[in-house]
C-alpha cells in the first residue's frame, strides 16, 4: 500500500531504533506518523519490513487524505501508529434528506481509481451519518457499473443510469422510480357540433375502424394543458385552446407494469384545416357528434361511453370540469398548476347545478 511522505527532513525511524534495523531487499519506503492531538511526530524508514493491519472502522478523512491506524513488527518488536493514505474522494454534494449526490461530471474513467475512491467515500459518508447515496452514471461511463459493489439499479434514461446505496442498517427509505405515465386526450368540438377525430395507423385489432379523439403522452417538464394542445397539433395540424380537464382515468399494470393517468381535456379549436401526421395517424376529420357517439365500439365500451357522456354534459352546461390555475407555493417557491372549478370562478362559463 502506498504511503505518503509528510516531511522528508524529519527524524528517520531507522535512526530512532538504532543500527539494529536491517535493510530489506524489498526496499520498502514507508512514512509513519505517531501521535495526533497536537503531538504530530513523523518518521520515515527505508528497508523496514512492516506487517500492517488496517482498521477501516477507525478511518478518518479530510481533503482527499485518509488517516488510518496500523500495527507493525520491527525485528520482533511490536509497534503501532498512524499513516496517511492519499486516496481521492468522489466529488459529491449533500441532498436535503441526509443523503449524498455524487457528481457524475467528475467521475474517474479508470475503474480501479473509481473503486478505490468509492470505497473511501462510502466509509467517509458512513462515519458522517449519511444515508442514501445516489450514483448517476452517464452512458459513456457505464463500464463502472460492475465496480459499484452494493449499489442497486434505480432507473435508466436515454443518457444515464441511476444507482443507489443505502448506508444505514435500517430499512431503505429511498423513493422508488417513477410509478406512472401520464396521457392526455383532446376533445375538440367546433361551432358546428363536430368533433375532431382520428384513426391511428397502429392499434390493436379490437379497435380497428374506430374514430377516436387525438391522444398522446405528456413530455418531461410539460404541463397537462400545454401537452394536450401540442398532441392535437402534431396529429391533426389543428390549433386549439385549452378549456378544462373533463375527467381522468387511473389504470394499473398498463405498460412495463407502470400505472397510467389519462386526462380527457376539452379544447376550443382555433383553426379548421386538418394536416395529418403520416407517422402516427391514418386519417383525421371533423365528425358530427351524433355519429361519433353512435359508433358501435363507443357504445359497447363502458369507459368510452361514459367519457362521451361527460363531455356532452359539459357542453350542455350540466357538468363542470377543472380549469387550470397557476400558483406559486411558499413551500418550494415553484410555479405549479392547480386544476379546480368553483361556482365563484368568474373565468369559468360552467353553470352546472
C-alpha positions as CSV (number, residue, x, y, z in Angstrom):
1,X,0.0,0.0,0.0
2,X,1.5,3.4,-1.0
3,X,2.2,5.6,2.0
4,X,2.7,9.4,1.8
5,X,5.8,11.3,2.9
6,X,4.9,14.2,5.1
7,X,8.2,15.8,5.8
8,X,11.5,14.3,4.5
9,X,13.6,16.3,6.9
10,X,12.1,14.8,10.0
11,X,13.9,12.2,12.1
12,X,14.0,8.8,10.4
13,X,12.8,5.7,12.1
14,X,16.0,3.9,11.3
15,X,17.9,6.4,13.5
16,X,15.4,6.1,16.3
17,X,15.6,2.3,16.6
18,X,19.4,2.2,16.0
19,X,21.5,0.3,13.7
20,X,19.8,-3.0,14.7
21,X,17.3,-2.4,11.9
22,X,18.4,-4.4,8.9
23,X,17.9,-3.4,5.3
24,X,15.3,-5.4,3.4
25,X,15.6,-6.5,-0.1
26,X,12.1,-5.2,-0.8
27,X,13.4,-1.6,-0.3
28,X,10.0,-0.6,1.1
29,X,9.8,3.1,1.5
30,X,7.4,3.8,4.5
31,X,6.5,7.0,6.1
32,X,5.0,6.8,9.6
33,X,3.2,9.3,11.8
34,X,3.0,8.7,15.5
35,X,0.6,10.7,17.7
36,X,-2.1,13.2,17.0
37,X,-3.9,15.9,19.1
38,X,-1.0,18.4,18.9
39,X,1.9,15.9,19.2
40,X,2.4,15.2,15.5
41,X,5.7,13.3,15.0
42,X,6.7,12.0,11.6
43,X,9.3,9.3,10.9
44,X,10.5,7.6,7.7
45,X,12.4,4.5,7.1
46,X,13.8,2.5,4.2
47,X,14.3,-1.2,4.2
48,X,11.9,-1.9,7.1
49,X,9.5,-4.8,6.5
50,X,6.1,-3.9,8.0
51,X,3.3,-6.3,8.7
52,X,0.4,-3.9,8.7
53,X,-3.2,-4.4,9.7
54,X,-5.8,-1.9,8.6
55,X,-8.8,-0.9,10.7
56,X,-11.3,0.6,8.3
57,X,-13.8,1.5,11.0
58,X,-11.4,3.9,12.7
59,X,-10.5,5.8,9.5
60,X,-11.0,9.5,9.2
61,X,-10.6,11.6,6.2
62,X,-10.0,15.2,5.2
63,X,-9.5,16.8,1.9
64,X,-8.9,13.6,0.0
65,X,-6.4,12.2,2.5
66,X,-7.3,9.1,4.6
67,X,-5.7,8.7,8.0
68,X,-5.5,5.0,9.1
69,X,-4.2,3.1,12.1
70,X,-1.6,0.4,11.6
71,X,0.4,-2.1,13.6
72,X,3.8,-3.5,12.7
73,X,6.7,-5.6,13.8
74,X,10.4,-4.5,13.6
75,X,12.9,-7.2,14.4
76,X,10.4,-8.9,16.7
77,X,9.4,-5.6,18.4
78,X,5.7,-4.6,18.1
79,X,4.9,-1.0,17.1
80,X,1.8,0.9,16.2
81,X,0.8,4.3,14.8
82,X,-0.9,6.1,12.0
83,X,-0.2,6.6,8.4
84,X,-1.5,8.8,5.7
85,X,-3.0,7.3,2.6
86,X,-3.6,9.6,-0.4
87,X,-7.0,8.4,-1.7
88,X,-9.1,10.8,-3.8
89,X,-12.7,11.2,-2.5
90,X,-15.5,11.3,-5.0
91,X,-16.9,14.8,-5.7
92,X,-20.4,15.0,-4.2
93,X,-22.9,17.2,-2.6
94,X,-25.4,16.7,0.2
95,X,-29.1,16.4,-0.6
96,X,-31.9,17.7,1.6
97,X,-32.8,14.3,3.0
98,X,-29.4,13.4,4.7
99,X,-28.1,11.7,1.6
100,X,-25.3,12.3,-1.0
101,X,-25.5,13.1,-4.7
102,X,-22.3,12.0,-6.5
103,X,-21.2,14.5,-9.2
104,X,-21.4,12.5,-12.5
105,X,-19.2,15.0,-14.3
106,X,-16.1,14.3,-12.3
107,X,-16.2,10.6,-12.1
108,X,-12.9,8.9,-12.9
109,X,-12.8,6.9,-16.0
110,X,-10.4,4.3,-14.7
111,X,-12.4,1.5,-12.9
112,X,-9.6,0.9,-10.4
113,X,-9.3,4.5,-9.4
114,X,-13.1,4.7,-9.2
115,X,-13.3,1.6,-7.0
116,X,-10.7,2.9,-4.6
117,X,-12.3,6.4,-4.4
118,X,-15.8,4.9,-4.0
119,X,-14.7,2.6,-1.1
120,X,-13.0,5.5,0.7
121,X,-16.0,7.8,0.1
122,X,-18.6,5.3,1.4
123,X,-16.5,4.8,4.6
124,X,-16.3,8.6,5.0
125,X,-20.0,9.2,4.4
126,X,-21.0,6.4,6.8
127,X,-18.9,8.0,9.6
128,X,-20.6,11.3,8.9
129,X,-24.1,9.6,9.3
130,X,-25.1,9.9,5.7
131,X,-28.0,7.7,4.4
132,X,-28.9,7.4,0.7
133,X,-26.1,7.6,-1.9
134,X,-27.1,8.5,-5.5
135,X,-24.7,7.4,-8.3
136,X,-25.6,8.8,-11.7
137,X,-23.5,7.1,-14.4
138,X,-23.5,8.7,-17.9
139,X,-23.7,6.1,-20.7
140,X,-20.1,6.6,-21.6
141,X,-19.1,5.5,-18.1
142,X,-21.4,2.5,-17.7
143,X,-18.4,0.2,-17.5
144,X,-18.2,1.4,-13.9
145,X,-21.4,-0.5,-13.1
146,X,-19.7,-3.8,-12.1
147,X,-17.3,-1.8,-9.8
148,X,-20.1,-0.2,-7.8
149,X,-20.5,-3.1,-5.4
150,X,-23.5,-2.9,-3.2
151,X,-25.3,-0.4,-5.4
152,X,-28.7,-1.2,-6.8
153,X,-30.3,-0.2,-10.1
154,X,-32.9,2.6,-9.6
155,X,-33.8,3.8,-13.1
156,X,-32.4,4.4,-16.5
157,X,-32.9,7.2,-19.0
158,X,-31.5,7.7,-22.5
159,X,-28.3,9.3,-21.3
160,X,-27.6,7.8,-17.9
161,X,-28.1,5.0,-15.4
162,X,-29.1,5.8,-11.8
163,X,-27.9,3.6,-9.0
164,X,-28.4,3.9,-5.2
165,X,-26.8,2.7,-2.0
166,X,-28.4,2.8,1.5
167,X,-25.8,3.1,4.2
168,X,-27.8,2.6,7.5
169,X,-28.7,-0.8,8.7
170,X,-32.4,0.1,9.0
171,X,-34.8,-0.4,6.0
172,X,-34.1,1.7,2.9
173,X,-36.2,4.9,2.8
174,X,-35.2,6.0,-0.7
175,X,-38.1,6.7,-3.1
176,X,-38.8,4.2,-5.9
177,X,-38.6,5.0,-9.5
178,X,-41.5,6.9,-11.2
179,X,-44.6,4.7,-11.0
180,X,-46.9,6.4,-13.5
181,X,-47.0,7.5,-17.1
182,X,-49.3,10.5,-18.0
183,X,-51.5,10.5,-21.1
184,X,-53.9,13.1,-22.5
185,X,-56.8,13.1,-24.9
186,X,-58.2,16.2,-26.6
187,X,-62.0,16.5,-27.0
188,X,-62.1,19.3,-29.7
189,X,-65.6,20.4,-30.8
190,X,-66.4,23.2,-33.2
191,X,-69.4,25.5,-33.5
192,X,-71.0,23.0,-36.0
193,X,-71.1,20.4,-33.2
194,X,-68.4,18.4,-35.0
195,X,-65.7,16.5,-33.1
196,X,-62.1,16.3,-34.3
197,X,-61.4,12.6,-34.6
198,X,-58.5,10.4,-35.9
199,X,-57.8,6.8,-36.9
200,X,-54.4,5.6,-35.7
201,X,-52.0,3.7,-38.0
202,X,-51.0,1.3,-35.2
203,X,-53.7,-0.1,-32.9
204,X,-54.9,-3.4,-31.5
205,X,-57.3,-5.3,-33.8
206,X,-60.2,-4.8,-31.4
207,X,-60.1,-1.0,-32.2
208,X,-59.8,-1.4,-35.9
209,X,-62.0,1.2,-37.7
210,X,-62.6,3.3,-34.5
211,X,-62.7,7.1,-34.9
212,X,-61.3,8.4,-31.6
213,X,-60.1,11.7,-30.1
214,X,-56.4,12.6,-30.5
215,X,-54.3,11.2,-27.7
216,X,-50.7,11.1,-26.6
217,X,-48.2,11.3,-23.7
218,X,-47.1,14.3,-21.7
219,X,-43.4,15.0,-22.1
220,X,-40.9,15.6,-19.3
221,X,-41.4,19.0,-17.6
222,X,-44.6,19.6,-19.7
223,X,-47.9,20.8,-18.3
224,X,-51.1,18.9,-19.0
225,X,-52.8,21.9,-20.5
226,X,-49.9,22.6,-22.9
227,X,-49.2,18.9,-23.7
228,X,-52.7,18.2,-24.9
229,X,-52.7,21.2,-27.2
230,X,-49.3,20.0,-28.6
231,X,-50.6,16.5,-29.2
232,X,-53.6,17.7,-31.1
233,X,-51.5,20.0,-33.2
234,X,-48.9,17.2,-34.0
235,X,-51.5,14.7,-35.0
236,X,-54.0,16.8,-36.9
237,X,-52.5,20.2,-37.5
238,X,-55.4,21.9,-35.7
239,X,-54.5,24.8,-33.3
240,X,-56.6,24.7,-30.1
241,X,-57.1,26.4,-26.8
242,X,-57.3,24.5,-23.5
243,X,-60.6,24.9,-21.7
244,X,-60.9,22.3,-18.9
245,X,-59.9,18.8,-17.7
246,X,-63.2,17.0,-18.1
247,X,-62.3,13.7,-16.4
248,X,-59.3,11.5,-15.8
249,X,-58.8,7.7,-15.7
250,X,-56.4,5.8,-13.4
251,X,-55.3,2.3,-14.5
252,X,-52.6,-0.1,-13.4
253,X,-50.2,-2.5,-15.0
254,X,-50.5,-0.8,-18.3
255,X,-47.0,-0.5,-19.8
256,X,-44.0,-2.2,-18.3
257,X,-46.1,-2.8,-15.1
258,X,-46.5,1.0,-14.7
259,X,-49.7,2.7,-13.7
260,X,-51.4,5.2,-16.1
261,X,-53.1,8.5,-15.6
262,X,-55.1,9.6,-18.6
263,X,-56.6,13.1,-18.7
264,X,-59.5,13.9,-21.0
265,X,-59.4,17.7,-21.9
266,X,-62.0,19.9,-23.5
267,X,-60.3,22.1,-26.2
268,X,-61.6,25.0,-28.3
269,X,-60.5,24.9,-32.0
270,X,-58.7,27.9,-33.3
271,X,-58.3,26.6,-36.9
272,X,-60.2,24.2,-39.2
273,X,-57.7,22.9,-41.8
274,X,-56.5,19.4,-41.0
275,X,-53.0,18.2,-41.8
276,X,-52.5,14.6,-40.8
277,X,-49.3,13.3,-39.2
278,X,-48.3,10.5,-41.5
279,X,-46.1,8.8,-38.9
280,X,-48.9,8.0,-36.4
281,X,-52.2,8.8,-38.0
282,X,-54.1,7.0,-40.7
283,X,-56.8,9.6,-41.2
284,X,-58.4,12.6,-39.4
285,X,-61.6,14.5,-39.9
286,X,-64.4,16.6,-38.4
287,X,-67.2,14.2,-37.4
288,X,-70.7,15.1,-36.3
289,X,-71.1,14.5,-32.6
290,X,-74.1,12.2,-33.1
291,X,-72.2,9.9,-35.5
292,X,-69.2,9.9,-33.2
293,X,-71.4,8.7,-30.3
294,X,-73.2,6.1,-32.4
295,X,-70.1,4.2,-33.2
296,X,-70.6,0.5,-32.1
297,X,-67.2,0.4,-30.4
298,X,-68.1,3.5,-28.3
299,X,-71.5,2.2,-27.4
300,X,-70.1,-1.2,-26.4
301,X,-67.3,0.1,-24.1
302,X,-68.5,1.5,-20.8
303,X,-65.3,3.6,-20.4
304,X,-65.6,5.2,-23.9
305,X,-69.3,5.8,-23.4
306,X,-69.0,7.4,-20.0
307,X,-66.3,9.8,-21.2
308,X,-68.5,10.8,-24.1
309,X,-71.5,11.3,-21.8
310,X,-69.4,13.5,-19.5
311,X,-68.2,15.6,-22.5
312,X,-71.8,16.0,-23.7
313,X,-72.9,17.0,-20.2
314,X,-70.2,19.7,-20.2
315,X,-71.4,21.1,-23.5
316,X,-74.9,21.3,-22.1
317,X,-73.5,23.1,-19.0
318,X,-74.8,20.3,-16.8
319,X,-71.3,19.4,-15.6
320,X,-68.2,21.4,-14.5
321,X,-64.7,20.3,-15.4
322,X,-61.4,21.5,-13.9
323,X,-59.9,24.8,-15.0
324,X,-56.1,25.4,-14.7
325,X,-54.8,27.9,-12.2
326,X,-51.1,28.6,-11.9
327,X,-49.9,29.4,-8.4
328,X,-46.6,29.7,-6.5
329,X,-46.3,27.7,-3.3
330,X,-44.3,29.2,-0.4
331,X,-43.2,25.6,0.4
332,X,-40.9,25.3,-2.6
333,X,-41.2,28.7,-4.3
334,X,-42.1,27.0,-7.6
335,X,-44.9,27.7,-10.1
336,X,-47.4,24.9,-10.1
337,X,-50.7,24.2,-11.9
338,X,-53.7,23.6,-9.8
339,X,-56.8,22.3,-11.5
340,X,-60.2,23.1,-10.0
341,X,-63.5,24.8,-10.5
342,X,-65.8,26.7,-8.1
343,X,-69.1,28.4,-8.6
344,X,-67.5,31.7,-7.8
345,X,-64.9,31.3,-10.5
346,X,-65.5,34.2,-12.8
347,X,-63.3,32.8,-15.6
348,X,-65.5,29.7,-16.0
349,X,-68.6,29.6,-18.2
350,X,-69.8,26.4,-16.4
351,X,-73.3,26.8,-15.0
352,X,-73.8,23.3,-13.5
353,X,-76.1,23.0,-10.6
